[in-house]
Amino acid sequence: MGDLNMQTNTIETDILIIGAGPVGLFAVFEAGLLKMRCHLIDVLPQVGGQLTEIYPKKPIYDIPGYPSVMAGELVDNLMKQIQPFQPGFTLGDRAETVEKQADGRWLVVTQRGVRHLAPVIFIAGGLGSFEPRKPPIPNIENLEDNGVDYFVRNPELYRGKNIVIAGGGDSALDWTIFLADSVKSLTLVHRRTEFRGAPDSVEKVMELAHMGKIKLVTNAQVTAVHGEKHLEALTVQHDTEGESMLQADHFIPLFGLTPKLGPIGEWGLAVDKGAITVDTLDYSTNVPGIYAIGDINTYPGKLKLILCGFHEATLACQSAFKFAFPDKKLSFKYTTVTGIEGMPSTAEKV
């Protein structure tokens, strides 16, 4: 947990984590195993990052040991996992400036003036804001939150309704699968015949279409929205079959999010196309003592998966220990043998 220096009103810790999403939270666990204290800063008023803010009810299928887990449930479990290590939090505030101190530590001051001091910084998301990529449909903003939704925050809102989802990535596929059984009708519109999502999800969507549970419209785009106070219908333009009208209570275009680096972009870090470049040896940046893990980083072969972020956090913590405590010996031990402080080990003595 971050300690408060009463003389300077500065929060002091071993690792300052910017971004309290799933990867940042898991970094607390890995750091805790090494007896390193963590404090997290996040612009959102609660932990969980995108999982909490954008799609808490979204099912996630690629977390080891969970055939399916709701995003919000995953965040709750991560918080339980790190509870023994008592991390500190500065929430609803944005990291603004970073400055190297005479003793080698970093001073990070937030927008509200909260001071944080640490030898190591992990940037774990910390993008400042996420904006949906909106389709170029005339006057679509007039029906936003009145039938046009860029995020699925509450699936119950769509029960018994006519739903149209647009997109060809994982979010579009996952929500199509999840909502198919509870809505009155569901149409998935995609501008191509090939999908960008996981093959298993594509197969499930194709099966739903074959069974008649959903309508799949490919090589097409939604080009117009209709309705006065609330969405009533959509115009769909097919590449070869021309225009058609679709009755719709809700239109959910899922074309991804546009992240913004915000002030972090001014910290002297090497950036490529809006992401921080790192060394895959330990996910360190070009600035010694600053690491980037999760969706915020980039390297050859990068996959923006929570699973990969967990791996990156693990290796970054090992390196951070050596950086922060060069005179201490790092002894890696398996938690099945050592257990976790405050929690019993389940290993049997042989």
C-alpha positions in Angstrom: 0.0 0.0 0.0 1.3 3.5 -0.8 2.6 5.3 2.3 1.8 9.0 2.9 4.8 11.1 3.7 3.2 13.6 6.1 5.9 16.2 5.7 5.4 16.6 1.9 1.9 15.1 1.6 3.3 12.8 -1.0 2.2 9.2 -1.5 5.3 6.9 -1.6 5.3 3.4 -3.0 7.5 0.9 -4.8 5.6 0.7 -8.0 3.2 3.4 -9.2 0.7 1.9 -11.6 -1.1 4.3 -14.0 -4.3 2.5 -15.0 -6.5 0.3 -12.7 -7.8 -2.0 -15.4 -7.4 -5.8 -15.2 -3.7 -5.7 -16.2 -2.9 -3.0 -13.7 -4.7 -4.9 -11.0 -2.9 -8.1 -11.8 0.4 -6.3 -11.6 -0.4 -5.6 -8.0 -0.6 -9.3 -7.3 2.7 -10.2 -9.0 4.4 -7.3 -7.3 3.0 -8.4 -4.0 4.6 -11.8 -4.3 7.9 -9.9 -4.5 7.0 -7.8 -1.4 6.7 -4.7 -3.5 4.1 -2.1 -2.6 1.8 -0.7 -5.2 -0.4 2.4 -5.7 -2.7 2.9 -8.7 -3.9 6.0 -10.4 -6.9 6.0 -12.7 -8.9 8.7 -14.4 -12.1 6.7 -13.9 -13.9 6.9 -10.5 -13.7 3.1 -10.0 -11.3 0.2 -10.7 -11.7 -2.1 -13.7 -10.9 0.2 -16.7 -12.8 -0.6 -19.8 -14.3 -3.7 -18.2 -16.2 -1.7 -15.6 -16.8 1.5 -17.6 -17.8 0.2 -21.0 -18.9 -3.4 -20.8 -19.3 -4.8 -17.2 -21.8 -7.4 -18.4 -19.8 -8.5 -21.4 -18.7 -12.2 -21.3 -15.0 -12.9 -21.7 -14.0 -16.3 -23.0 -10.2 -16.4 -23.0 -9.3 -16.2 -19.3 -7.6 -19.4 -18.3 -9.8 -21.5 -16.0 -13.0 -19.6 -16.9 -14.9 -21.0 -19.9 -16.9 -17.7 -19.6 -16.6 -14.9 -17.1 -18.4 -11.5 -17.0 -16.1 -8.5 -17.2 -17.4 -7.1 -13.9 -17.0 -10.5 -12.2 -13.4 -10.7 -13.4 -12.7 -7.3 -11.9 -14.2 -8.3 -8.6 -12.1 -11.5 -8.5 -8.9 -9.5 -9.3 -9.7 -7.2 -6.4 -10.1 -10.1 -4.1 -6.8 -11.6 -5.4 -4.8 -8.4 -4.5 -6.6 -7.7 -1.2 -3.8 -9.3 0.9 -1.3 -6.8 -0.6 -3.4 -3.7 0.4 -2.7 -1.4 -2.6 -3.5 2.2 -2.5 -5.7 4.1 -5.1 -6.0 7.6 -6.5 -9.2 7.3 -8.5 -11.1 9.9 -10.6 -7.9 11.7 -11.2 -5.4 11.8 -14.1 -1.6 11.5 -14.0 -0.3 14.7 -15.5 3.4 15.3 -15.0 6.4 13.1 -14.3 9.7 14.3 -13.0 12.9 12.5 -12.1 14.1 13.3 -8.5 17.6 13.6 -7.2 17.3 10.2 -5.5 16.4 8.5 -8.7 12.7 8.2 -8.0 9.8 9.5 -10.1 7.5 12.2 -8.9 4.1 12.0 -10.6 1.6 14.7 -10.0 -2.1 14.3 -10.9 -4.5 16.8 -12.4 -5.8 17.5 -8.9 -2.3 18.0 -7.5 -1.9 14.7 -5.7 1.8 13.8 -5.5 3.2 10.3 -5.9 6.8 9.1 -5.5 8.1 5.8 -6.7 11.3 4.3 -8.2 9.2 2.5 -10.8 6.2 3.4 -12.9 4.0 0.9 -14.7 1.8 2.4 -17.4 -1.1 -0.1 -17.6 -3.6 1.5 -19.8 -3.8 5.1 -18.6 -5.0 6.3 -21.9 -7.1 9.0 -20.4 -10.2 8.4 -22.4 -11.8 6.0 -24.9 -14.0 7.2 -27.7 -16.1 4.9 -29.8 -15.4 4.8 -33.5 -18.7 6.1 -34.8 -20.1 5.1 -38.3 -20.4 7.9 -40.8 -24.2 8.0 -40.6 -26.0 11.4 -41.0 -27.6 12.7 -37.8 -26.7 9.6 -35.8 -25.9 11.8 -32.8 -29.5 12.8 -32.6 -30.5 9.3 -31.5 -27.5 8.5 -29.3 -28.7 7.1 -26.0 -32.2 6.9 -27.6 -31.7 3.7 -29.4 -28.2 4.1 -30.7 -25.7 2.6 -28.2 -21.9 2.3 -28.7 -21.5 0.2 -25.6 -23.6 -2.5 -24.0 -23.8 -1.5 -20.4 -27.0 -3.4 -19.4 -28.0 -6.4 -21.5 -31.5 -6.4 -19.9 -32.3 -3.2 -21.7 -32.5 -5.2 -24.9 -34.7 -8.1 -23.7 -37.7 -8.6 -26.0 -36.5 -5.8 -28.4 -35.5 -5.7 -32.0 -31.7 -5.3 -32.0 -29.2 -4.6 -34.9 -25.5 -5.0 -34.2 -22.9 -3.8 -36.7 -19.3 -4.9 -36.8 -17.1 -7.9 -37.5 -14.8 -8.0 -34.4 -14.9 -9.8 -31.1 -17.2 -7.4 -29.4 -19.8 -7.6 -32.2 -19.6 -11.4 -32.3 -19.6 -11.9 -28.5 -22.7 -9.6 -28.0 -24.5 -11.3 -30.8 -24.0 -14.7 -29.1 -24.8 -13.4 -25.7 -28.0 -11.5 -26.7 -29.4 -14.0 -29.2 -31.6 -15.9 -26.7 -33.1 -12.9 -24.9 -34.1 -10.4 -27.7 -37.1 -10.4 -30.0 -34.9 -10.3 -33.1 -31.3 -9.7 -33.7 -29.6 -8.8 -37.0 -25.8 -8.7 -37.3 -24.6 -6.4 -40.2 -21.0 -6.6 -41.4 -19.5 -4.9 -44.4 -17.5 -8.0 -45.4 -18.0 -11.8 -45.4 -14.9 -12.4 -43.3 -14.9 -11.6 -39.6 -11.9 -10.4 -37.5 -13.0 -12.2 -34.3 -12.0 -15.5 -32.8 -12.8 -18.4 -35.1 -14.9 -20.2 -32.4 -17.1 -17.1 -32.0 -17.5 -16.9 -35.8 -18.6 -20.5 -35.9 -21.1 -19.9 -33.1 -22.6 -16.9 -35.0 -22.8 -18.9 -38.2 -24.7 -21.7 -36.3 -27.1 -19.1 -34.8 -27.8 -17.8 -38.3 -28.3 -21.3 -39.6 -30.7 -22.1 -36.8 -32.7 -18.9 -37.6 -32.0 -17.4 -34.1 -30.3 -14.4 -35.7 -30.2 -12.8 -39.2 -26.8 -12.3 -40.6 -26.3 -9.7 -43.3 -22.8 -9.4 -44.8 -21.4 -7.2 -47.6 -23.6 -4.5 -46.2 -23.6 -1.4 -44.1 -26.1 0.6 -42.1 -26.4 4.0 -43.9 -29.2 5.8 -42.2 -31.1 5.9 -38.9 -34.8 6.7 -38.6 -36.9 7.9 -35.7 -38.0 11.1 -34.0 -37.4 10.8 -30.2 -36.3 7.1 -30.3 -34.8 4.8 -33.0 -37.4 3.1 -35.1 -35.7 1.7 -38.2 -32.4 1.6 -40.1 -31.5 1.7 -43.8 -29.1 -1.1 -44.8 -27.2 -0.7 -48.1 -26.1 -4.1 -49.5 -23.3 -4.2 -52.0 -25.3 -6.1 -54.7 -29.0 -6.1 -53.5 -29.4 -2.4 -52.9 -31.2 -0.7 -50.0 -33.6 -2.3 -47.4 -35.3 -1.2 -44.2 -34.8 -2.9 -40.9 -37.1 -2.3 -37.9 -34.9 -1.6 -34.9 -35.4 -0.6 -31.3 -31.7 -0.5 -30.7 -28.7 -0.1 -33.0 -25.3 -1.1 -31.6 -22.4 -0.2 -33.9 -19.3 -1.9 -32.4 -16.3 -0.7 -34.5 -13.9 -0.5 -31.6 -12.5 2.3 -29.5 -10.1 5.2 -30.2 -7.7 5.5 -27.3 -5.9 8.8 -26.4 -2.6 8.9 -24.7 -3.3 12.2 -23.0 -0.5 13.8 -20.9 1.5 10.5 -21.0 2.3 11.3 -24.6 4.4 14.2 -23.3 6.6 12.1 -21.0 9.4 11.5 -23.5 8.4 7.9 -24.2 8.9 6.3 -27.6 5.5 6.1 -29.3 4.4 4.3 -32.4 0.9 5.0 -33.7 -0.5 6.0 -30.4 1.1 3.1 -28.4 4.2 3.0 -26.3 7.0 0.9 -27.7 8.6 -1.6 -25.3 11.3 -4.2 -25.1 9.7 -7.7 -24.9 12.5 -8.8 -22.5 10.7 -7.1 -19.6 8.3 -4.6 -21.3 10.4 -1.7 -20.3 10.2 1.6 -22.3 13.0 3.7 -23.6 13.0 5.6 -20.3 14.7 3.5 -17.5 12.3 2.8 -14.6 9.1 3.2 -16.7 7.4 0.1 -18.1 4.3 -0.2 -20.2 1.9 -3.2 -20.0 -1.4 -4.1 -21.6 -3.1 -2.4 -24.5 -1.0 0.7 -24.1 2.2 -0.9 -25.4 3.3 -2.1 -28.8 5.9 -4.5 -30.1 6.3 -7.0 -33.0 3.5 -9.6 -32.7 1.5 -7.6 -30.1 -1.9 -9.0 -29.3 -4.3 -6.8 -27.4 -5.6 -9.5 -25.0 -6.0 -9.4 -21.3 -4.3 -12.7 -21.2 -1.2 -11.2 -22.8 -1.3 -8.2 -20.5 -1.1 -10.6 -17.5 2.1 -12.1 -18.9 3.6 -8.7 -19.5 2.8 -7.6 -16.0 4.5 -10.7 -14.6 7.8 -10.2 -16.4 7.7 -6.4 -15.8 7.5 -7.0 -12.0 10.5 -9.3 -12.0 12.5 -6.6 -13.8 11.1 -3.8 -11.6 12.3 -5.5 -8.5 15.9 -5.6 -9.8 15.6 -2.0 -10.9 14.2 -0.7 -7.6 16.3 -2.9 -5.4 19.6 -3.7 -7.2 21.3 -4.8 -4.0 18.5 -7.3 -3.0 18.5 -10.9 -4.2 15.3 -11.9 -6.2 14.2 -15.3 -5.3 11.3 -16.6 -7.5 9.1 -19.1 -5.7 5.9 -20.8 -6.8 2.7 -19.7 -4.9 1.6 -23.4 -4.7 4.6 -23.9 -2.4 4.9 -20.6 -0.6 1.3 -19.6 -0.5 0.4 -15.9 -0.3 0.9 -13.8 2.8 -2.3 -13.7 4.7 -3.6 -16.7 2.8 -2.9 -20.4 3.5 -0.8 -22.5 1.1 -2.6 -25.4 -0.5 0.6 -27.3 -1.2 1.1 -30.6 0.5 4.3 -31.3 2.3 6.2 -34.2 0.7 
